[in-house]
Amino acid sequence: MIRIVLADDHPVVRIGIRAMLSGDPDLDVVGEAATPDEAVARSVELSPDVMLMDLQFAAEQTGADATRRIRALPDPPAVLVLTNYDTDGDILSAVEAGASGYLLKDAPPAELIAAIHAAAAGETALAPAVAGRLLTRMRSPQVSLSAREVEVLQLVGEGASNGVIAHKLYISDATVKTHLVHIYSKLGVSSRTAAVAAAREAGILR
């Protein structure tokens, strides 16, 4: 029996996924989480085999943040991301955080169930479109931003100052400036506005 925890801030989504998985006798949804902090707590309390993780929550932390914390636990569950978002930045953040797989919420039920079985067996489960994007990034490393650089640029796109970015990411102002220099260099731009525009055009930011 594969023990599963559902982490999503929308109750209707959790109810729908639970109902979908109930048709497989090998799957058992043992708990739910509505925030990243709850997801980490359920991982400790319930010892699931697989955590089904959304990426965006109505909270400051993201699913990638929760994934990183969960994968740092002793004997952690596999984390399978199930989300609506498929930008390069989202995918890279999740994979670098330790996610075993990445599926979109429009995936057929059979694909989701197969991915859960694969994740529980220690295998990687990527939606075909996601796998294609990762391969493209690997073939074009010159425009590939690190997960931290994407986080910095996302906050820049939201209008955050260097000081706010430093506070939110628990880094120094000098480190923020260093990240921006690297971002500008990789994207071939010279300003914050141009960096955000270039990243959105390249599918790095949504």
C-alpha positions in Angstrom: 0.0 0.0 0.0 1.4 3.4 -1.0 0.6 6.1 1.6 0.0 9.5 0.2 -0.4 13.0 1.6 -2.1 15.7 -0.6 -0.7 19.2 -0.3 -2.8 21.9 -2.0 -4.5 25.0 -0.6 -7.7 24.4 -2.5 -10.1 22.0 -0.7 -12.0 21.2 -3.9 -8.8 20.1 -5.6 -7.9 17.8 -2.6 -11.4 16.3 -2.6 -11.2 15.7 -6.4 -7.7 14.1 -6.2 -8.7 11.9 -3.2 -11.8 10.7 -5.1 -9.7 10.0 -8.2 -7.1 7.9 -6.3 -9.8 5.9 -4.4 -10.2 3.7 -7.5 -6.7 2.2 -7.0 -6.6 -0.3 -4.2 -2.8 0.1 -3.8 -3.2 3.8 -3.0 -4.2 5.2 0.4 -4.5 9.0 1.1 -3.6 9.2 4.7 -3.6 13.0 5.1 -3.9 16.5 3.6 -2.1 19.8 4.0 -3.3 23.3 3.0 0.0 25.1 3.5 3.8 24.4 3.0 4.3 24.2 6.8 1.4 21.7 7.1 3.0 19.6 4.3 6.3 19.4 6.2 4.4 18.6 9.5 2.4 15.8 7.8 5.5 14.3 6.4 6.9 14.0 9.9 3.6 12.9 11.6 2.3 10.4 9.0 5.4 9.0 7.3 3.8 8.9 3.8 5.5 7.3 0.8 4.6 10.1 -1.6 3.7 13.7 -1.1 1.6 15.2 -3.9 2.6 18.8 -3.8 1.2 21.9 -5.5 3.6 24.7 -6.2 1.7 27.9 -5.4 0.0 28.4 -2.0 -1.8 31.3 -0.4 1.4 31.7 1.7 4.8 33.3 1.5 6.5 29.9 1.0 6.0 27.8 -2.1 5.7 24.2 -2.9 9.4 24.2 -3.9 10.3 25.6 -0.4 8.3 22.8 1.2 9.8 20.2 -1.0 13.3 21.3 0.0 12.4 21.1 3.7 10.7 17.7 3.3 13.6 16.2 1.3 16.0 17.3 4.1 14.1 15.2 6.7 15.4 11.8 7.8 13.8 9.1 5.6 11.7 11.6 3.6 8.8 10.7 1.3 9.1 11.1 -2.5 7.6 14.5 -3.6 5.6 14.5 -6.8 4.7 18.0 -7.9 1.1 18.4 -9.3 0.5 21.9 -10.5 -1.0 24.2 -13.2 2.4 25.9 -13.8 4.9 24.8 -16.3 7.4 27.7 -16.8 11.1 26.8 -16.8 11.6 28.6 -13.5 8.8 26.5 -11.8 10.2 23.2 -13.1 13.8 24.0 -12.3 12.9 25.2 -8.7 11.0 22.0 -8.0 13.6 19.6 -9.5 16.4 21.3 -7.7 14.5 21.2 -4.5 14.4 17.4 -4.8 11.0 16.6 -6.4 10.9 13.1 -7.9 8.4 14.1 -10.5 6.4 17.0 -12.1 2.9 16.7 -13.5 0.4 19.2 -14.6 -3.1 19.1 -13.2 -4.6 18.4 -16.6 -2.8 15.1 -16.7 -5.1 12.0 -17.3 -5.9 10.1 -14.1 -4.0 7.1 -15.4 -0.9 9.2 -15.9 -1.1 10.6 -12.3 -1.6 7.1 -10.8 1.3 5.7 -12.8 3.5 8.7 -11.6 2.6 8.0 -8.0 3.6 4.4 -8.3 6.8 5.4 -10.1 7.7 8.0 -7.4 7.0 5.5 -4.6 9.4 3.0 -6.4 12.1 5.7 -6.4 11.8 6.5 -10.1 11.4 9.8 -11.8 8.0 10.8 -13.3 7.9 13.8 -15.6 5.1 14.9 -17.8 6.2 14.7 -21.5 6.0 18.5 -21.9 8.0 19.0 -18.7 10.7 16.6 -19.8 10.9 18.4 -23.1 11.4 21.7 -21.4 14.2 20.3 -19.2 16.0 18.8 -22.2 15.7 22.2 -24.0 17.3 23.9 -21.0 20.1 21.4 -20.9 20.8 22.1 -24.6 20.8 25.8 -24.0 22.7 26.4 -20.8 23.6 29.9 -21.8 20.1 31.1 -20.9 19.6 28.9 -17.9 19.1 30.6 -14.6 19.6 28.9 -11.3 16.7 28.3 -9.0 17.9 31.1 -6.7 18.3 33.5 -9.7 14.8 32.7 -10.8 13.5 33.5 -7.3 15.3 36.8 -7.3 14.0 37.7 -10.7 10.5 36.7 -9.8 10.6 39.2 -6.9 12.1 41.8 -9.2 9.1 41.3 -11.5 6.8 41.9 -8.5 8.4 45.2 -7.9 10.5 44.3 -4.9 13.5 46.3 -4.0 16.9 44.7 -3.3 16.3 45.2 0.4 12.9 43.4 0.3 14.4 40.6 -1.8 17.2 40.2 0.7 14.7 40.0 3.5 12.4 37.5 1.8 15.2 35.2 0.7 17.3 35.5 3.9 20.4 36.8 2.0 22.4 40.0 2.1 21.9 43.0 -0.2 25.3 42.3 -1.7 24.2 38.8 -2.6 21.1 40.1 -4.3 23.3 42.5 -6.4 25.6 39.6 -7.3 22.6 37.5 -8.4 21.4 40.4 -10.5 24.8 40.9 -12.2 24.7 37.2 -13.2 21.1 37.4 -14.4 21.9 40.4 -16.6 24.9 38.7 -18.0 23.0 35.5 -18.8 20.1 37.3 -20.4 22.2 39.8 -22.2 20.4 42.8 -20.6 21.4 45.8 -18.5 18.3 46.7 -16.4 15.7 45.1 -14.1 12.9 45.8 -16.5 14.7 44.3 -19.4 15.7 41.2 -17.4 12.1 40.5 -16.4 10.8 41.1 -20.0 13.5 38.8 -21.4 12.8 36.1 -18.8 9.1 36.1 -19.5 9.7 36.0 -23.3 12.0 33.0 -22.7 9.4 31.2 -20.5 11.6 31.4 -17.4 9.0 33.5 -15.6 5.3 33.4 -15.9 
